[in-house]
Amino acid sequence: MYIRPAVFLDNIVNSRIAAKMILAPEHCNCPLVDQGASIVDSYICPGTFYFMILLEAYLKGRCNIANPCTTIKSVDRIEPEYDFIVVGAGAAGAIVAGRLSEHNKFKVLIIEAGDVDPVGSRPPSFYRTFWRDSHLTWNYRTVPDNYCLDQEDGLGCVWPRGKVLGGTTLLNGMMYHRGHAADYEDWVNAGATNWSWEENLPFFDKTEGNKQIGTLVSAQHHSDKGPLPVQQFPYQPDAIYELLNAINETGLPIINDMNDPDTPDGFTIAQTFNENGQRYTTARVFLRPESELPNLHVKLNSRVTRVIIEDNKATGVEFIDENGEKQTVLAAKEVILSGGALNSPHLLMLSGVGPKETLEQFDIPVIADLPVGQNLRNHYGVTLYFVLTKLVNTEVLDWSTVLDYLLVRQGAMTSTGITQLTGLLYSSLADKSRKQPDIQFFFNGFYAECSHTGMVNEIFDDGHMGTNISANAAILLPRSIGNLTLQSADPLDPPLFYPNYFSHPDDLVMIRDGVRYLQQLFNSDTLQNKYGIELDSLTTEKCKDNEDWSDEWIECMARVNTDPQNHQMGTAAIGSVVDTELNVLGVDGLRVIDASVIPTQMTGNPQGAIMMVAERGAHFIKEDWI
């Protein structure tokens, strides 16, 4: 018989038996280890609260959350040479290394700058917890300019990029989207021949393991054969359905599946990378301990500083290991860069592959004069903050929520609150005949991510009388294109990022269109009368000289509360830096397989496309060497 967690809590929470149940670690088939960063005293939940300490102890002691038997351990001593060296164990690199290691005659080394993924990252509700954790991210900021003006330190937009097993798939909102057919037409037109929608479909299917085919989505547009679980979160807060009611009142479309090409635009509860109430990263799915895959070695906490290129052939890499020692390892066949759209171009330039004038400025010998870093693309827009004045601001995370997760892997900890709701709509500049919506909407709030006491209905006191939520309108096909470049020849100095937001006037047109859609939602009967929604005056202060919702106000808000997204791509694009099989032009034995190679943007969340690129890249390598 299932007992409601709240009732269960009332009966036992003050007893010693309860404390022992919650804190005592389970007996697993492998020893439990205390690994990774902590959810205690995080950016989202600052302070050392006993409740959060107890919660983390519980998570670390559960066999099917900590999964100690599949924990990746860094090899103590690497071999002098491998067939393939993969740099970066993120969205793409984990797939590439995993697929190559399926061929047991290949010796594969994957080098990751970060550590193992923390157990606290498994519950989806903690998805924002590690965004500013210096152990798990690169702490990248853009060069300051006339955007992201809400940053009090004046250091530019924050770009959270994962430095950990799984990379940014450990930090993102987990949404699965393949993009639209027109996106890949744009790729082909940009020089990526043989990368059309039809040619890419088998490689989307290779990764996706959809659990809702036949109940929510169609097999015509999804696959259930891949290893990465895809489905809606098992929990949606009531607030999502209230938002859907408000959307319905505006007359905007509501759809079941944003991957269905027949319904490209509309709002939906997204399918995400999750199962059994937990986040699934590419590393968690594709990488295995050495005991299971003896031909795959993983080297953690080691930062690659240069690709060794001799006679225009990549022969290995230099890296700084966990002890700060410089090491060299050779590649008999290929070096594959999968560090992501910011790190792979940085490493290329440090290795002598990039714009000649940049390399010569820092006395780096030029091996290949290529436009590395010159096509930096990213989705961006504006964040609007609201207060629901008729709703008391209580913490979602409490003992009842934890017990729901403890007993049945259900409840608020298994989801990302209202962030799982998203929408795709057309701007006034979009060509609707292409079925390529160019604005995406995200919502933020109702997260089970922090509590000081664990008490049910604990008041979250942030100075507001009401509950805080926010909404983002992000443009998916911005005309503004940025670049990244070297700060110095020192590999430990981060690159300089110039996104050039708002440099093209069309971008503000599309952002205004996005805000007008949010204004319709703001004016809905549900949000106005049932919840008393108001703009958060603390976040509009810098734009108070403009009339709310006017064009001038929207531009001001977009420059102050810029939504920089985290969908960077294009910095080593197919057709200009790599060929259609992802080989670096002019250098043998070197490929880039990650978001860097995507020449033009996806109209949606990019992880699905990045994984497809990784699957195709691994396929190209196997074709060449098997």
C-alpha positions as CSV (number, residue, x, y, z in Angstrom):
1,M,0.0,0.0,0.0
2,Y,1.3,3.4,-1.0
3,I,1.3,6.0,1.9
4,R,1.2,9.6,0.9
5,P,4.6,11.1,1.7
6,A,3.1,14.0,3.8
7,V,1.3,11.5,6.0
8,F,4.3,9.3,6.2
9,L,6.3,12.4,7.2
10,D,3.9,13.3,10.0
11,N,4.3,9.8,11.5
12,I,8.1,9.4,11.4
13,V,10.0,12.6,10.8
14,N,10.9,13.2,14.4
15,S,11.9,9.7,15.2
16,R,15.4,8.2,15.2
17,I,14.1,5.5,12.8
18,A,13.3,8.2,10.2
19,A,16.7,9.8,10.5
20,K,18.4,6.4,10.1
21,M,16.2,5.6,7.1
22,I,17.1,8.8,5.4
23,L,20.8,9.0,6.2
24,A,21.9,5.4,6.3
25,P,23.6,4.5,2.9
26,E,22.3,1.5,1.1
27,H,24.4,-1.6,0.6
28,C,25.3,-1.4,-3.1
29,N,27.3,-3.9,-5.2
30,C,30.2,-1.5,-5.4
31,P,31.5,0.9,-2.6
32,L,29.8,4.3,-2.4
33,V,32.1,7.2,-2.9
34,D,31.7,10.9,-2.1
35,Q,32.2,12.4,-5.5
36,G,31.9,15.8,-7.2
37,A,30.7,19.2,-6.2
38,S,28.1,19.8,-3.5
39,I,24.6,21.2,-3.6
40,V,25.3,22.8,-0.2
41,D,26.1,26.5,-0.2
42,S,25.5,26.8,-3.9
43,Y,24.9,29.8,-6.1
44,I,21.2,29.0,-6.0
45,C,21.0,28.1,-2.3
46,P,23.8,30.1,-0.5
47,G,24.4,29.1,3.1
48,T,25.2,25.9,5.0
49,F,21.7,24.6,5.8
50,Y,21.3,21.4,7.7
51,F,18.4,20.3,5.6
52,M,20.4,20.6,2.4
53,I,23.3,18.6,4.1
54,L,20.8,15.9,5.0
55,L,19.3,15.8,1.5
56,E,22.7,15.5,-0.1
57,A,23.7,12.7,2.3
58,Y,20.6,10.8,1.3
59,L,21.2,11.3,-2.5
60,K,24.8,10.1,-2.1
61,G,23.7,7.0,-0.2
62,R,21.2,5.6,-2.8
63,C,22.5,2.9,-5.1
64,N,20.3,3.8,-8.1
65,I,21.2,7.5,-7.8
66,A,24.9,7.5,-7.0
67,N,25.3,4.4,-9.3
68,P,28.8,3.5,-7.8
69,C,29.3,0.6,-10.1
70,T,29.3,2.8,-13.2
71,T,31.4,5.6,-11.7
72,I,34.1,6.7,-14.1
73,K,37.6,6.7,-12.6
74,S,40.5,8.6,-14.1
75,V,43.4,6.4,-15.3
76,D,46.4,6.8,-13.1
77,R,48.9,6.2,-15.8
78,I,48.2,6.7,-19.5
79,E,49.8,4.8,-22.3
80,P,52.3,6.5,-24.5
81,E,50.0,6.1,-27.6
82,Y,46.4,5.5,-28.4
83,D,44.7,5.1,-31.8
84,F,42.4,8.1,-31.0
85,I,42.5,10.9,-28.6
86,V,39.2,12.7,-27.9
87,V,39.5,16.1,-26.2
88,G,36.4,16.9,-24.1
89,A,33.8,14.6,-22.6
90,G,30.7,16.7,-23.1
91,A,27.7,16.5,-25.4
92,A,29.7,15.4,-28.4
93,G,32.9,14.0,-27.0
94,A,31.3,11.4,-24.8
95,I,29.4,10.0,-27.8
96,V,32.5,10.0,-30.1
97,A,34.6,8.2,-27.5
98,G,31.8,5.8,-26.6
99,R,31.1,4.9,-30.2
100,L,34.8,4.4,-31.2
101,S,35.4,2.2,-28.2
102,E,32.6,-0.1,-29.4
103,H,35.3,-1.4,-31.8
104,N,37.5,-3.4,-29.4
105,K,40.6,-3.1,-31.6
106,F,40.6,0.7,-31.1
107,K,42.5,2.1,-28.1
108,V,40.7,5.3,-27.2
109,L,41.7,8.1,-24.7
110,I,39.3,10.8,-23.7
111,I,40.8,13.7,-21.8
112,E,38.4,15.9,-19.7
113,A,39.4,19.1,-17.9
114,G,36.9,18.6,-15.2
115,D,36.0,15.9,-12.7
116,V,33.2,13.3,-12.4
117,D,29.6,14.5,-12.4
118,P,28.3,15.2,-8.8
119,V,25.5,13.1,-7.5
120,G,23.6,16.3,-6.7
121,S,23.2,16.9,-10.5
122,R,21.1,13.8,-10.9
123,P,17.7,15.2,-9.7
124,P,16.4,17.5,-12.5
125,S,15.2,20.1,-10.0
126,F,18.8,21.1,-9.2
127,Y,19.5,21.9,-12.9
128,R,20.6,25.6,-12.0
129,T,22.5,24.7,-8.9
130,F,26.0,24.4,-10.6
131,W,25.8,27.2,-13.1
132,R,28.4,29.3,-11.3
133,D,30.3,26.5,-9.6
134,S,34.0,27.0,-10.5
135,H,34.7,23.3,-10.1
136,L,32.2,22.4,-12.8
137,T,32.2,25.4,-15.2
138,W,34.7,27.5,-17.1
139,N,33.4,30.7,-15.6
140,Y,33.3,32.3,-19.0
141,R,32.1,35.9,-19.4
142,T,31.7,37.9,-22.6
143,V,33.7,41.1,-23.1
144,P,31.5,43.9,-21.6
145,D,29.4,45.9,-24.0
146,N,26.0,47.5,-24.2
147,Y,24.1,44.4,-23.1
148,C,23.8,42.2,-20.0
149,L,23.8,45.5,-18.1
150,D,22.1,43.9,-15.1
151,Q,25.5,42.4,-14.2
152,E,26.5,44.4,-11.2
153,D,30.2,43.5,-11.5
154,G,30.2,44.8,-15.1
155,L,32.0,41.7,-16.4
156,G,29.7,40.9,-19.3
157,C,27.2,38.1,-19.9
158,V,27.6,34.9,-18.0
159,W,28.0,31.8,-20.3
160,P,27.9,28.7,-18.1
161,R,29.9,26.0,-20.0
162,G,30.4,22.6,-18.4
163,K,33.9,21.5,-17.2
164,V,32.9,18.1,-16.0
165,L,32.0,14.6,-17.4
166,G,29.0,15.3,-19.6
167,G,30.0,18.9,-20.2
168,T,27.1,21.3,-20.6
169,T,24.6,18.4,-20.7
170,L,25.0,18.5,-17.0
171,L,23.9,22.2,-16.8
172,N,21.2,22.6,-19.4
173,G,17.4,22.2,-19.2
174,M,17.6,18.8,-20.9
175,M,15.1,19.6,-23.7
176,Y,15.2,17.4,-26.7
177,H,14.7,19.1,-30.1
178,R,16.0,18.2,-33.5
179,G,15.4,21.5,-35.1
180,H,13.5,22.0,-38.4
181,A,14.2,20.8,-41.9
182,A,14.9,24.4,-43.0
183,D,17.7,24.6,-40.5
184,Y,19.6,22.0,-42.4
185,E,18.8,23.6,-45.8
186,D,20.6,26.5,-44.3
187,W,23.5,24.3,-43.4
188,V,23.8,23.0,-46.9
189,N,23.6,26.5,-48.4
190,A,26.4,27.5,-46.1
191,G,28.7,24.8,-47.5
192,A,27.7,21.7,-45.5
193,T,26.8,19.5,-48.4
194,N,25.5,16.1,-47.5
195,W,24.1,17.4,-44.2
196,S,20.5,17.8,-45.2
197,W,17.6,16.9,-43.0
198,E,17.0,13.6,-44.7
199,E,20.7,12.6,-44.5
200,N,20.9,13.5,-40.8
201,L,17.8,11.6,-39.7
202,P,19.4,8.2,-39.2
203,F,21.9,9.8,-36.9
204,F,19.2,11.5,-34.8
205,D,17.6,8.1,-34.5
206,K,20.8,6.4,-33.4
207,T,20.9,8.3,-30.1
208,E,17.3,8.9,-29.2
209,G,15.5,6.3,-27.0
210,N,12.0,7.8,-26.8
211,K,9.8,6.3,-24.1
212,Q,6.5,7.9,-25.2
213,I,6.1,6.7,-28.8
214,G,2.5,5.8,-29.4
215,T,1.3,7.6,-26.3
216,L,2.5,11.2,-26.8
217,V,4.6,11.3,-30.0
218,S,4.8,9.4,-33.3
219,A,7.4,6.9,-34.5
220,Q,7.4,8.9,-37.7
221,H,9.4,11.6,-36.0
222,H,11.2,9.8,-33.2
223,S,13.2,6.7,-32.4
224,D,13.1,4.3,-29.4
225,K,16.3,2.5,-30.5
226,G,18.9,4.8,-29.0
227,P,20.5,4.6,-25.6
228,L,19.6,8.1,-24.3
229,P,16.2,8.2,-22.6
230,V,13.8,10.9,-23.9
231,Q,10.4,11.6,-22.3
232,Q,8.5,14.2,-20.5
233,F,9.4,14.6,-16.8
234,P,7.0,12.6,-14.6
235,Y,5.9,15.7,-12.7
236,Q,4.4,19.0,-13.8
237,P,3.5,21.6,-11.3
238,D,0.0,23.1,-11.4
239,A,1.5,26.4,-12.5
240,I,2.3,24.8,-15.9
241,Y,-1.4,24.1,-16.6
242,E,-2.3,27.6,-15.4
243,L,0.2,29.0,-17.9
244,L,-1.2,26.8,-20.6
245,N,-4.7,28.1,-19.7
246,A,-3.3,31.7,-20.1
247,I,-1.7,30.8,-23.5
248,N,-5.0,29.3,-24.6
249,E,-6.8,32.5,-23.7
250,T,-4.5,34.5,-26.0
251,G,-5.3,32.2,-28.9
252,L,-1.6,31.1,-29.3
253,P,-1.2,27.5,-30.4
254,I,-0.6,24.6,-28.0
255,I,1.0,21.4,-29.5
256,N,2.0,17.9,-28.3
257,D,5.3,17.6,-29.9
258,M,7.7,20.3,-31.1
259,N,9.6,17.7,-33.1
260,D,6.6,17.1,-35.3
261,P,7.2,19.0,-38.6
262,D,3.5,19.4,-39.1
263,T,3.2,21.4,-35.9
264,P,6.4,23.5,-35.9
265,D,5.0,26.4,-33.9
266,G,3.2,26.4,-30.5
267,F,3.7,25.8,-26.8
268,T,4.3,22.4,-25.3
269,I,5.6,20.5,-22.3
270,A,9.0,19.4,-23.7
271,Q,10.4,16.0,-23.8
272,T,13.7,15.8,-22.0
273,F,16.7,13.6,-21.2
274,N,15.5,11.8,-18.1
275,E,14.6,8.5,-16.6
276,N,13.7,7.2,-13.1
277,G,13.5,10.8,-11.9
278,Q,17.0,11.6,-13.0
279,R,19.0,13.7,-15.5
280,Y,20.8,11.7,-18.2
281,T,24.0,13.2,-19.7
282,T,25.8,11.9,-22.7
283,A,28.7,10.8,-20.5
284,R,26.4,8.9,-18.2
285,V,25.0,6.9,-21.2
286,F,28.0,6.5,-23.5
287,L,31.0,6.2,-21.2
288,R,31.7,3.1,-19.1
289,P,34.3,2.2,-16.4
290,E,37.5,0.6,-17.6
291,S,36.3,-2.8,-16.2
292,E,33.5,-2.8,-18.9
293,L,35.4,-1.1,-21.7
294,P,39.1,-1.9,-21.3
295,N,40.0,-0.2,-24.6
296,L,38.6,3.2,-23.4
297,H,40.7,5.2,-21.0
298,V,39.3,8.4,-19.3
299,K,41.7,11.0,-18.0
300,L,40.0,13.6,-15.7
301,N,41.1,16.9,-14.3
302,S,43.6,17.3,-17.2
303,R,43.6,20.3,-19.5
304,V,44.8,19.9,-23.1
305,T,47.0,22.9,-24.0
306,R,48.1,22.1,-27.6
307,V,47.6,19.7,-30.4
308,I,51.0,18.5,-31.6
309,I,51.1,19.0,-35.4
310,E,54.1,17.8,-37.3
311,D,54.4,18.2,-41.1
312,N,50.7,19.2,-41.2
313,K,49.6,16.0,-39.4
314,A,48.2,15.9,-35.8
315,T,50.3,13.3,-33.9
316,G,49.2,13.9,-30.3
317,V,48.4,16.4,-27.6
318,E,50.1,18.2,-24.7
319,F,48.2,18.5,-21.5
320,I,48.5,19.6,-17.9
321,D,47.5,16.7,-15.6
322,E,45.8,16.8,-12.2
323,N,49.1,17.4,-10.5
324,G,50.0,20.4,-12.6
325,E,52.6,18.4,-14.6
326,K,52.9,18.8,-18.4
327,Q,52.4,15.5,-20.3
328,T,52.4,14.4,-23.9
329,V,50.4,11.5,-25.4
330,L,50.5,10.4,-29.0
331,A,47.7,9.5,-31.4
332,A,48.4,6.8,-34.0
333,K,45.3,7.7,-36.1
334,E,43.5,10.9,-35.1
335,V,43.0,13.6,-32.6
336,I,39.4,14.7,-32.2
337,L,38.5,18.1,-30.6
338,S,35.2,18.0,-28.8
339,G,35.7,20.8,-26.3
340,G,32.6,22.7,-27.5
341,A,32.1,25.9,-29.5
342,L,34.3,28.0,-27.2
343,N,37.1,25.7,-26.3
344,S,37.8,23.8,-29.5
345,P,38.5,27.0,-31.5
346,H,40.7,28.2,-28.6
347,L,42.7,25.0,-28.8
348,L,43.0,25.2,-32.6
349,M,44.5,28.7,-32.4
350,L,46.9,27.7,-29.7
351,S,48.0,24.9,-32.0
352,G,48.6,27.1,-35.0
353,V,45.3,26.7,-36.8
354,G,43.4,30.0,-37.1
355,P,43.5,33.5,-38.6
356,K,47.1,34.3,-39.6
357,E,47.0,37.8,-38.2
358,T,45.9,36.6,-34.8
359,L,48.5,33.9,-34.5
360,E,51.3,36.1,-35.6
361,Q,50.3,38.7,-33.1
362,F,51.0,36.1,-30.4
363,D,54.1,34.6,-32.1
364,I,52.3,31.3,-32.7
365,P,53.6,29.5,-35.8
366,V,50.9,29.4,-38.5
367,I,50.1,25.9,-39.7
368,A,46.8,26.6,-41.3
369,D,45.3,30.1,-42.0
370,L,41.6,29.5,-41.3
371,P,38.8,31.7,-40.0
372,V,38.6,29.9,-36.6
373,G,36.4,31.7,-34.1
374,Q,35.0,34.1,-36.7
375,N,31.4,32.7,-36.9
376,L,30.3,32.8,-33.3
377,R,26.6,32.4,-33.2
378,N,24.3,32.2,-30.2
379,H,20.6,32.5,-29.5
380,Y,19.8,35.5,-27.3
381,G,16.9,37.8,-26.3
382,V,15.4,39.3,-23.1
383,T,14.3,38.1,-19.7
384,L,11.2,39.7,-18.1
385,Y,10.6,39.2,-14.4
386,F,7.2,39.0,-12.8
387,V,5.5,38.7,-9.4
388,L,2.4,36.7,-8.9
389,T,1.0,39.0,-6.1
390,K,-1.9,36.7,-5.2
391,L,0.3,33.6,-4.6
392,V,2.4,33.2,-1.4
393,N,6.0,32.7,-2.1
394,T,6.8,29.3,-0.5
395,E,9.7,27.0,-1.1
396,V,8.8,24.0,-3.3
397,L,11.5,21.9,-1.8
398,D,10.6,20.5,1.6
399,W,10.6,17.1,3.5
400,S,7.4,16.1,1.8
401,T,9.0,16.7,-1.6
402,V,12.1,14.8,-0.6
403,L,10.1,11.8,0.7
404,D,8.2,11.7,-2.6
405,Y,11.5,11.4,-4.3
406,L,12.8,9.0,-1.7
407,L,9.9,6.5,-1.9
408,V,8.8,6.6,-5.5
409,R,11.1,8.9,-7.6
410,Q,8.1,11.2,-8.1
411,G,7.3,14.8,-7.4
412,A,8.9,18.2,-7.8
413,M,12.5,17.0,-7.6
414,T,12.0,15.0,-10.8
415,S,11.4,18.1,-13.0
416,T,12.5,21.6,-13.7
417,G,9.4,23.4,-12.5
418,I,7.8,25.5,-15.2
419,T,11.0,25.5,-17.3
420,Q,9.8,22.3,-19.0
421,L,7.2,24.5,-20.7
422,T,8.5,26.1,-23.9
423,G,7.1,27.6,-27.1
424,L,8.2,28.3,-30.7
425,L,6.6,31.1,-32.6
426,Y,7.3,33.3,-35.7
427,S,8.5,36.8,-35.7
428,S,7.3,39.4,-38.3
429,L,10.5,38.7,-40.3
430,A,10.0,34.9,-40.5
431,D,9.1,33.1,-43.7
432,K,6.3,30.9,-42.4
433,S,6.4,28.8,-45.6
434,R,9.7,27.3,-44.4
435,K,8.2,26.0,-41.1
436,Q,11.1,27.5,-39.2
437,P,9.8,29.5,-36.2
438,D,12.5,32.0,-35.1
439,I,11.5,32.9,-31.5
440,Q,11.6,30.5,-28.5
441,F,10.0,31.1,-25.1
442,F,11.2,29.8,-21.8
443,F,9.7,30.1,-18.3
444,N,11.4,30.0,-14.9
445,G,10.1,29.3,-11.5
446,F,8.6,26.8,-9.1
447,Y,11.9,25.0,-8.6
448,A,12.5,22.4,-5.9
449,E,16.1,23.5,-5.4
450,C,16.5,25.1,-2.0
451,S,15.2,25.1,1.5
452,H,16.6,26.4,4.8
453,T,14.6,24.2,7.1
454,G,12.7,21.6,5.0
455,M,9.4,22.6,6.6
456,V,6.3,22.5,4.5
457,N,5.2,25.9,3.3
458,E,8.5,27.6,4.3
459,I,8.3,31.2,3.2
460,F,10.9,32.3,0.7
461,D,11.6,35.9,1.9
462,D,13.2,37.9,-1.0
463,G,11.4,41.2,-0.3
464,H,8.5,40.5,-2.6
465,M,4.9,40.1,-1.6
466,G,4.1,37.2,-4.0
467,T,5.8,34.5,-6.0
468,N,8.5,35.3,-8.5
469,I,8.6,33.9,-12.1
470,S,10.3,35.0,-15.2
471,A,9.9,34.5,-19.0
472,N,12.5,34.6,-21.8
473,A,11.9,35.5,-25.4
474,A,15.0,34.3,-27.3
475,I,15.5,34.9,-31.0
476,L,16.7,31.8,-32.9
477,L,18.0,33.3,-36.1
478,P,19.8,36.5,-35.0
479,R,21.5,38.4,-37.8
480,S,24.2,39.5,-35.3
481,I,27.3,37.3,-35.5
482,G,30.2,37.4,-33.1
483,N,33.7,36.1,-32.8
484,L,36.2,34.8,-30.3
485,T,39.9,35.4,-30.2
486,L,43.0,34.8,-28.2
487,Q,43.7,36.9,-25.1
488,S,47.3,35.6,-25.1
489,A,49.4,32.6,-26.1
490,D,49.1,31.3,-22.6
491,P,46.6,28.3,-22.8
492,L,45.4,29.0,-19.3
493,D,44.1,32.5,-20.2
494,P,40.5,32.2,-21.5
495,P,39.6,33.5,-24.9
496,L,37.9,36.8,-25.5
497,F,34.3,36.5,-26.5
498,Y,32.6,39.2,-28.6
499,P,29.0,38.1,-29.3
500,N,28.1,41.4,-30.9
501,Y,24.5,41.3,-29.7
502,F,22.2,43.9,-31.2
503,S,24.7,44.8,-33.9
504,H,22.1,44.1,-36.6
505,P,18.8,46.1,-36.4
506,D,16.7,43.1,-37.3
507,D,17.4,41.5,-34.0
508,L,15.6,44.1,-32.1
509,V,12.6,43.8,-34.4
510,M,12.4,40.0,-33.5
511,I,12.9,40.7,-29.8
512,R,10.1,43.2,-29.8
513,D,7.9,40.7,-31.5
514,G,8.8,38.1,-28.8
515,V,8.0,40.6,-26.0
516,R,4.7,41.4,-27.6
517,Y,3.7,37.7,-27.4
518,L,4.7,37.8,-23.7
519,Q,2.6,40.9,-23.3
520,Q,-0.4,39.0,-24.6
521,L,0.3,36.3,-22.0
522,F,0.7,38.9,-19.3
523,N,-2.7,40.5,-20.1
524,S,-4.5,37.1,-20.0
525,D,-7.4,36.8,-17.6
526,T,-5.8,33.9,-15.8
527,L,-2.6,35.8,-15.0
528,Q,-4.2,39.2,-14.3
529,N,-7.2,38.3,-12.3
530,K,-6.4,34.9,-10.7
531,Y,-2.7,35.6,-9.9
532,G,-2.4,39.4,-9.9
533,I,0.7,39.3,-12.1
534,E,2.8,42.4,-12.1
535,L,6.2,43.3,-13.6
536,D,8.9,43.0,-11.0
537,S,9.8,46.6,-10.3
538,L,13.3,45.7,-9.0
539,T,14.2,44.5,-12.5
540,T,12.7,47.4,-14.4
541,E,14.4,50.2,-12.4
542,K,17.0,51.0,-15.1
543,C,14.2,51.4,-17.7
544,K,11.7,53.4,-15.6
545,D,12.1,56.5,-17.8
546,N,10.3,54.6,-20.6
547,E,6.7,53.6,-20.7
548,D,6.2,49.9,-19.8
549,W,5.9,47.8,-22.9
550,S,6.8,50.6,-25.3
551,D,9.4,49.9,-28.0
552,E,11.9,52.0,-26.1
553,W,11.2,50.1,-22.9
554,I,11.6,46.8,-24.7
555,E,15.0,47.8,-26.1
556,C,16.1,49.1,-22.7
557,M,15.0,45.9,-21.0
558,A,16.7,43.7,-23.7
559,R,20.0,45.5,-23.1
560,V,19.7,45.4,-19.3
561,N,18.1,42.0,-18.8
562,T,19.7,40.4,-21.8
563,D,19.0,36.7,-22.1
564,P,22.3,35.4,-23.5
565,Q,21.2,31.8,-23.7
566,N,24.0,29.1,-23.8
567,H,23.7,27.8,-27.4
568,Q,27.0,28.8,-28.9
569,M,28.0,27.3,-32.2
570,G,29.7,27.9,-35.5
571,T,33.3,28.8,-34.6
572,A,34.9,26.1,-36.7
573,A,32.2,25.7,-39.3
574,I,31.8,23.1,-41.9
575,G,32.9,24.6,-45.2
576,S,35.3,27.2,-43.8
577,V,37.3,25.4,-41.1
578,V,36.4,21.7,-41.5
579,D,35.3,19.7,-44.5
580,T,32.0,17.8,-44.7
581,E,33.5,14.9,-42.8
582,L,34.7,17.3,-40.1
583,N,38.5,17.1,-40.9
584,V,40.3,20.3,-40.3
585,L,41.3,21.8,-43.6
586,G,45.0,21.5,-44.4
587,V,45.8,19.3,-41.4
588,D,45.7,15.5,-41.5
589,G,44.6,13.4,-38.5
590,L,42.6,16.2,-36.9
591,R,38.9,16.6,-36.7
592,V,36.5,18.8,-34.8
593,I,33.3,17.1,-33.7
594,D,31.1,19.4,-31.6
595,A,28.9,22.5,-31.9
596,S,31.8,24.4,-33.4
597,V,31.2,22.9,-36.8
598,I,27.5,23.8,-37.1
599,P,27.6,26.6,-39.7
600,T,24.2,28.3,-39.0
601,Q,21.8,28.1,-36.1
602,M,19.2,25.7,-35.1
603,T,15.7,27.0,-34.4
604,G,15.4,25.3,-31.1
605,N,17.4,23.7,-28.3
606,P,20.7,22.5,-29.9
607,Q,21.7,19.4,-27.9
608,G,19.8,17.1,-30.3
609,A,21.7,18.5,-33.3
610,I,25.1,18.4,-31.5
611,M,24.5,14.7,-30.6
612,M,23.6,14.0,-34.3
613,V,26.9,15.7,-35.3
614,A,28.8,13.4,-32.9
615,E,27.1,10.3,-34.2
616,R,27.9,11.3,-37.8
617,G,31.5,12.2,-36.9
618,A,32.1,8.8,-35.2
619,H,30.6,7.2,-38.3
620,F,33.0,9.0,-40.6
621,I,36.0,7.9,-38.5
622,K,34.9,4.3,-38.5
623,E,34.4,4.4,-42.2
624,D,38.0,5.6,-42.6
625,W,39.6,3.2,-40.2
626,I,37.6,0.0,-40.2
